Amino acid sequence: MADDFDLVVIGGGPGGYAAAFYGASAGLRVALIEKDTLGGTCLNRGCIPAKAFLETAAARRHAEHAGDFGISVTLGPIEFSVAQARKQKIVDGLVKGLTGLTKAKKVTYMLGVGSLNPDNSVTVTAMDGAISQVRGTNVLLAAGSVPRTVPGFEPGGPIMTSDEVLMLDRIPARIAVIGGGAIGCEFASAFADLGAEVTILEGLPKILPGLDADVAGVVVRSFQKKKIAIKTGVSVTGHNPTGKGSTVVCFGDGESLEVDAVIVSVGRRPFPDQLGLAATKVAVSDRGFIDVDALCRTSVAGVWAIGDLINTPQLAHVAYAEAILVVRQILGESAVPVDYDRVPWAIYCSPEVAWAGPGEEAAKAAGNDVVVAKHQFRANSRAQILGEIDGLVKIIAKKNADGSAGQVLGVHMVGPWVTEQLSGGYLAVNWEATVDEIAHFIQPHPSLTELFGETVMSLTGRSINA
């Protein structure tokens, strides 16, 4: 048994490799165990492949509107196998980069299934069945998550989760997306822009539940322009294969829909299944999440857990933050818990959505008196130049005693490239800045970010273009 590690990490996804690399860069002796491919779900079967397909959809969308810019384009059939190959090249390149970092940072990389033992040592079972053991002063559990499924809609044939969809080399003509959350809306947007007939089936009263109502409304209207059918308040009850490759999905009160593919997009569940936790004293909730405190410490001293294994926002960048939080504690440095109410969120459908902090309804529900300002991208010069004018910036601020706007609570955006514009709003929310402080700063002209600046300025009671 090897005893010379300061940190043993089980899981090579964003949280796991971030902890390994950050820790190694600070001088820790680190072992990183991954059963499949470095990068985890995010890189191999999630964030990166999905965004690559969304960019393919954007290219198609731009080509369709090239005539508006005086460029004549004749569109032929989409060779989705080319898009798939491009996606895979991106993924393979990033995986190669991560693998190179294990060597550059002198991280001991072990390919196999890692499981925790009662004495906090870790057993590693390689693909060929070979077994080895490692021990570290600290063990970090970062095994991630897997797609949730719906009874009667297990993957196979036309039924797919995100894992299977991202391996397609063709575009199904008719698609039903079960689930209208962030992932479902990204798939719906991408395939609709690529020419598929898409229907979203959502059990709740609206898609993108929890999103600020004004922002969600922009997405709904945009989806309607794409001819995406949105059916809310309906539950799927089963499906009947036709024998021709398609299937008939049954939902709601006796309704049905024949489609060529069903994308089950109802979230993800934690995957502690292979960690051997039943033989340890690491506490796991009824929902399968590993119980941790605000500092990501489990019920066993020296054992930590982060990412999708714990009940925090299932976002790669949150896992990064949790990884840094854990490593700083191992190093004996001061560590501030992640403020999960203020993390940045991004949805990459068209139009994009990004936000930090509560929306208007949530801010009021928390007992705040608020002042709200919102401005449309259609009035923004850069948005008009791009030809992408759907969207808005909405800012929620605390109301001061005199009725003026004070501290910024939430910044919510929907529109062109807002996922790249959120950083200013995120900093404002997390630094608890006031509108007067932010309004002092200059935005470049012409730019999309001007709309954030204009919206903030309007909360001071004065404005230029709004």
C-alpha positions in Angstrom: 0.0 0.0 0.0 1.2 3.5 -1.0 1.1 5.9 2.0 2.7 9.0 0.5 -0.2 11.0 -0.7 -1.6 14.2 0.9 -4.7 13.8 -1.2 -6.4 10.9 -3.0 -9.1 12.0 -5.4 -11.8 9.6 -6.6 -13.3 10.9 -9.8 -11.7 12.8 -12.7 -14.5 15.2 -13.6 -14.3 19.0 -13.2 -14.4 18.8 -9.4 -11.9 16.0 -9.2 -9.3 17.2 -11.6 -9.6 20.7 -10.3 -8.8 19.5 -6.8 -5.9 17.4 -8.1 -4.3 20.2 -10.2 -5.0 23.0 -7.7 -3.6 20.9 -4.9 -0.6 19.8 -6.9 0.2 23.4 -7.9 0.3 24.2 -4.1 2.8 21.4 -3.4 0.5 18.6 -2.3 1.3 15.0 -3.3 -1.9 13.9 -5.2 -3.3 10.7 -6.6 -6.2 11.0 -9.1 -8.4 8.0 -9.8 -10.8 7.9 -12.8 -12.6 4.8 -14.1 -13.3 6.1 -17.6 -11.9 9.2 -19.2 -10.5 12.4 -17.6 -13.0 15.3 -17.8 -15.9 13.3 -16.5 -19.5 13.9 -17.8 -19.0 17.6 -18.4 -16.2 17.1 -20.9 -17.1 13.8 -22.4 -20.9 13.5 -22.3 -22.3 16.9 -21.1 -21.3 20.5 -21.2 -18.7 20.6 -23.9 -20.3 18.2 -26.5 -23.7 19.9 -26.0 -22.3 23.4 -26.5 -20.4 22.1 -29.6 -23.8 21.0 -31.1 -25.4 24.3 -30.1 -22.6 26.1 -32.0 -23.4 23.9 -35.0 -27.0 25.1 -34.7 -25.8 28.7 -34.4 -23.8 28.3 -37.6 -26.9 27.0 -39.4 -28.9 29.9 -38.0 -26.4 32.4 -39.2 -26.3 30.9 -42.6 -30.1 31.1 -42.9 -29.9 34.8 -42.2 -26.8 35.6 -44.3 -29.0 37.2 -46.9 -29.8 40.0 -44.4 -26.2 41.0 -44.6 -26.0 40.9 -48.4 -24.4 37.5 -48.6 -26.0 34.9 -50.8 -26.0 31.4 -49.4 -27.5 28.2 -50.7 -28.1 25.8 -47.8 -27.7 22.1 -48.5 -28.5 19.2 -46.2 -26.8 19.1 -42.8 -24.0 16.5 -42.5 -24.4 15.9 -38.8 -21.7 13.3 -38.9 -19.2 16.1 -39.6 -20.5 18.0 -36.6 -20.2 14.9 -34.5 -16.6 14.5 -35.7 -15.8 18.1 -34.9 -17.3 17.7 -31.5 -15.2 14.7 -30.8 -12.0 16.4 -32.0 -12.7 19.2 -29.5 -13.3 16.7 -26.7 -10.3 14.5 -27.5 -8.1 17.6 -27.6 -9.3 18.8 -24.2 -8.9 15.3 -22.7 -5.3 15.1 -24.1 -4.7 18.5 -22.4 -5.9 17.3 -19.0 -3.8 14.1 -19.4 -0.8 16.2 -20.1 -1.5 18.3 -17.0 -1.4 15.2 -14.8 2.2 14.7 -15.9 3.2 18.4 -15.8 1.9 18.8 -12.3 3.2 15.4 -11.2 -0.2 14.0 -10.2 -0.3 10.2 -10.0 -3.0 9.3 -12.4 -4.7 5.8 -11.9 -7.2 4.4 -14.3 -9.8 2.3 -12.5 -12.7 2.3 -10.1 -11.8 3.8 -6.7 -13.7 2.7 -3.6 -13.3 3.9 0.0 -12.4 1.4 2.7 -13.4 1.7 6.4 -9.8 2.8 7.3 -9.9 5.6 4.6 -7.6 3.7 2.3 -8.7 3.4 -1.3 -8.9 0.3 -3.4 -8.4 0.8 -7.1 -9.8 -1.9 -9.5 -8.3 -1.6 -12.9 -10.2 -2.5 -16.1 -8.2 -5.8 -16.3 -9.2 -6.7 -12.8 -5.9 -5.8 -11.2 -6.3 -4.5 -7.7 -4.1 -2.0 -5.9 -4.5 0.2 -2.8 -3.5 3.7 -2.0 -3.7 5.8 1.1 -3.7 9.5 1.6 -4.0 11.8 4.5 -7.2 13.1 2.8 -9.6 11.5 0.4 -11.9 13.5 -1.8 -15.0 11.9 -3.3 -15.9 13.4 -6.7 -17.6 10.6 -8.6 -20.2 12.8 -10.2 -23.7 11.9 -11.4 -25.6 10.0 -14.1 -28.8 11.0 -16.0 -32.1 10.3 -14.3 -34.6 8.3 -16.2 -38.4 8.0 -16.3 -40.1 4.7 -15.7 -41.0 3.1 -19.0 -38.5 5.3 -20.8 -35.2 3.5 -20.2 -32.5 4.2 -22.8 -32.6 2.1 -25.9 -33.7 2.5 -29.6 -35.4 5.9 -29.9 -35.3 6.6 -26.2 -32.2 8.5 -25.2 -30.6 10.4 -22.3 -28.0 13.1 -22.8 -25.4 10.3 -23.0 -26.9 8.8 -26.1 -28.0 12.0 -27.8 -24.5 13.4 -27.8 -23.4 10.4 -29.8 -25.9 10.9 -32.7 -24.5 11.2 -36.2 -27.9 12.2 -37.7 -30.7 14.6 -36.8 -34.0 12.9 -36.0 -36.9 14.5 -37.9 -39.3 14.5 -34.9 -38.1 14.8 -31.3 -39.9 14.8 -28.0 -37.9 16.3 -25.1 -39.2 15.1 -21.7 -38.3 17.9 -19.3 -38.2 21.6 -19.8 -35.3 22.5 -17.6 -32.0 23.9 -18.7 -30.7 20.7 -20.4 -34.0 20.0 -22.1 -34.2 23.5 -23.4 -30.7 23.4 -24.8 -31.4 20.2 -26.7 -34.8 21.6 -27.9 -33.1 24.8 -29.1 -30.2 23.0 -30.9 -32.3 20.5 -32.8 -35.0 23.0 -33.7 -32.4 25.2 -35.2 -31.0 22.2 -37.1 -34.4 21.6 -38.7 -36.1 19.0 -36.4 -39.7 19.2 -35.3 -39.4 19.5 -31.5 -42.0 19.1 -28.7 -41.2 19.8 -25.1 -43.2 17.8 -22.5 -42.9 19.4 -19.0 -44.8 18.2 -15.9 -44.7 21.6 -14.2 -46.8 24.6 -15.2 -44.0 26.2 -17.1 -40.6 25.4 -18.6 -37.5 26.7 -16.9 -39.1 26.6 -13.5 -37.4 28.9 -11.0 -36.2 31.3 -13.7 -37.2 34.9 -13.4 -40.6 35.2 -15.1 -39.6 38.0 -17.5 -36.5 36.1 -18.6 -38.4 32.8 -19.0 -41.0 34.7 -21.1 -38.4 35.7 -23.6 -37.2 32.1 -24.1 -40.8 30.9 -24.5 -41.6 33.5 -27.2 -38.3 32.7 -29.0 -39.0 29.0 -28.9 -42.5 29.6 -30.3 -40.8 31.5 -33.2 -38.7 28.3 -33.8 -42.0 26.4 -33.9 -41.0 24.4 -30.8 -44.2 23.0 -29.3 -44.3 23.5 -25.5 -46.8 21.4 -23.5 -46.7 22.1 -19.8 -48.5 20.5 -16.9 -48.4 17.1 -18.6 -46.9 13.8 -17.5 -45.6 11.1 -19.8 -47.3 7.7 -19.2 -45.5 5.5 -21.6 -44.6 4.9 -25.3 -45.4 2.4 -28.0 -42.7 1.5 -30.6 -44.1 1.5 -34.1 -41.7 -1.1 -35.5 -40.4 1.4 -38.0 -37.8 3.0 -35.7 -40.2 5.6 -34.3 -42.4 5.5 -31.2 -45.6 7.0 -30.0 -45.3 8.9 -26.7 -48.4 8.9 -24.5 -48.8 11.9 -22.2 -51.4 14.1 -20.4 -55.0 13.1 -20.6 -54.9 10.6 -23.4 -52.7 12.6 -25.8 -50.0 11.0 -28.0 -47.2 12.0 -30.3 -45.3 10.0 -32.8 -41.6 10.8 -32.8 -38.3 9.5 -34.1 -36.4 10.2 -30.9 -37.3 10.8 -27.2 -34.7 12.8 -25.2 -35.2 12.1 -21.5 -34.0 15.3 -19.8 -35.3 15.2 -16.2 -32.1 16.0 -14.3 -29.2 13.9 -12.9 -28.8 11.8 -9.8 -25.6 11.5 -7.7 -23.5 8.4 -8.5 -21.9 7.1 -5.3 -22.8 3.5 -6.4 -19.2 2.3 -6.8 -17.6 4.1 -3.9 -18.1 1.3 -1.4 -19.7 3.7 1.1 -21.9 1.1 2.7 -18.9 -0.4 4.4 -17.8 3.0 5.8 -19.3 5.6 8.1 -19.8 8.2 5.4 -23.4 9.4 5.6 -25.6 9.3 2.5 -29.1 10.8 2.3 -32.2 9.0 1.1 -31.8 10.8 -2.2 -28.3 9.4 -2.7 -26.4 12.6 -1.9 -23.4 12.4 0.4 -24.0 14.5 3.4 -21.5 17.3 3.9 -21.3 20.5 6.0 -20.7 23.9 4.5 -17.0 23.2 4.1 -17.6 19.9 2.1 -16.6 17.7 5.0 -18.3 14.3 5.3 -19.2 12.6 8.5 -15.8 10.9 8.5 -12.7 12.9 9.3 -10.3 13.3 6.4 -13.0 12.4 3.8 -14.5 15.2 1.7 -17.1 15.2 -1.1 -17.8 17.8 -3.8 -19.6 18.3 -7.1 -22.7 16.3 -8.2 -22.2 13.9 -5.3 -23.5 16.5 -2.8 -26.7 18.5 -2.8 -25.5 21.7 -4.3 -26.0 23.2 -7.8 -24.9 20.7 -10.4 -22.6 23.0 -12.3 -19.0 22.4 -13.2 -17.8 25.8 -12.0 -19.5 25.1 -8.6 -17.5 21.9 -8.4 -14.3 23.9 -9.2 -15.1 26.3 -6.3 -15.8 23.4 -4.0 -12.5 21.7 -5.0 -10.6 24.9 -4.2 -12.4 25.2 -0.9 -11.4 21.7 0.1 -7.7 22.1 -0.9 -7.4 25.4 1.0 -8.5 23.6 4.1 -6.1 20.8 3.6 -3.3 23.4 3.2 -4.4 25.0 6.5 -5.4 28.2 4.8 -8.5 30.3 5.5 -11.5 28.9 3.5 -14.8 30.7 2.9 -17.8 28.4 2.1 -19.4 28.7 -1.4 -22.3 31.1 -1.4 -24.7 28.9 -3.4 -27.4 31.6 -3.6 -25.1 33.8 -5.6 -23.3 31.4 -8.0 -23.4 32.2 -11.8 -25.9 30.3 -13.9 -25.9 29.9 -17.6 -28.2 28.2 -20.1 -26.8 28.0 -23.7 -30.1 27.7 -25.7 -30.9 30.4 -28.2 -31.5 33.0 -26.8 -28.9 32.4 -24.1 -29.8 32.9 -20.4 -27.5 33.9 -17.5 -28.0 35.1 -14.0 -26.7 35.5 -10.5 -28.7 36.2 -7.4 -32.5 35.9 -7.0 -35.1 36.9 -9.5 -37.8 39.4 -8.7 -40.3 37.0 -7.3 -37.6 35.2 -5.2 -36.2 38.4 -3.9 -39.6 39.6 -2.7 -40.4 36.1 -1.3 -37.2 36.5 0.8 -38.7 39.6 2.4 -37.0 42.3 0.4 -38.5 45.6 -0.8 -37.0 45.9 -4.2 -36.6 48.3 -7.1 -36.4 46.7 -10.6 -35.2 47.9 -13.9 -35.2 46.0 -17.2 -34.2 47.0 -20.7 -34.5 45.3 -24.1 -31.7 44.3 -26.4 -33.7 45.6 -29.3 -32.6 49.1 -28.3 -28.9 48.1 -28.2 -26.8 49.1 -31.2 -24.5 46.1 -31.1 -27.5 43.7 -30.9 -29.0 45.4 -33.9 -25.7 45.0 -35.8 -25.6 41.3 -34.9 -29.3 41.0 -35.9 -30.1 39.4 -32.6 -32.4 41.7 -30.7 -34.6 39.4 -28.6 -33.7 39.6 -25.0 -33.3 41.9 -22.0 -31.3 42.7 -18.9 -33.1 42.8 -15.6 -31.6 44.1 -12.4 -33.2 43.6 -8.9 -31.9 46.0 -6.2 -32.9 46.6 -2.6 -35.1 49.6 -2.0 -33.5 52.2 0.3 -35.6 53.9 3.0 -36.0 56.9 0.7 -37.3 54.8 -2.1 -34.1 54.8 -4.2 -32.3 51.7 -5.4 -29.4 50.4 -3.3 -27.6 47.1 -3.1 -27.9 44.9 -6.2 -29.4 41.6 -5.3 -29.8 39.9 -8.7 -28.8 40.4 -12.3 -30.7 38.4 -14.9 -30.0 38.4 -18.6 -31.5 36.7 -21.7 -30.3 37.4 -25.2 -27.2 37.3 -27.5 -24.0 36.0 -25.8 -25.3 36.9 -22.3 -23.3 33.9 -20.9 -20.2 35.9 -21.8 -21.6 39.1 -20.3 -22.6 38.0 -16.8 -19.2 38.5 -15.1 -19.9 42.1 -14.3 -23.3 41.3 -12.8 -21.9 38.4 -10.9 -19.3 40.6 -9.3 -21.8 43.2 -8.5 -24.1 40.7 -6.7 -21.3 39.0 -4.8 -19.5 42.2 -3.8 -22.9 43.5 -2.6 -22.3 46.6 -4.7 -24.9 49.4 -4.9 -26.3 50.8 -8.2 -24.5 54.1 -7.5 -21.2 52.4 -7.3 -21.7 50.3 -10.5 -23.1 53.2 -12.5 -19.7 55.0 -12.1 -18.0 52.4 -14.3 -17.7 52.8 -18.1 -19.0 50.3 -20.6 -17.4 50.1 -24.1 -19.4 51.4 -27.1 -20.8 49.8 -29.1 -21.2 46.6 -27.0 -23.8 44.3 -25.7 -22.6 45.0 -22.2 -23.8 48.6 -22.5 -27.2 47.3 -21.8 -26.1 46.2 -18.3 -24.6 49.7 -17.8 -27.7 51.4 -19.0 -30.0 49.3 -16.8 -27.8 50.1 -13.7 -27.8 53.8 -14.6 -31.6 53.9 -14.9 -31.8 52.6 -11.3 -30.0 55.8 -10.2 -33.0 57.8 -11.5 -31.1 59.1 -14.6 -30.3 57.6 -18.0 -29.0 58.3 -21.5 -30.5 55.9 -23.9 -33.2 54.3 -21.8 
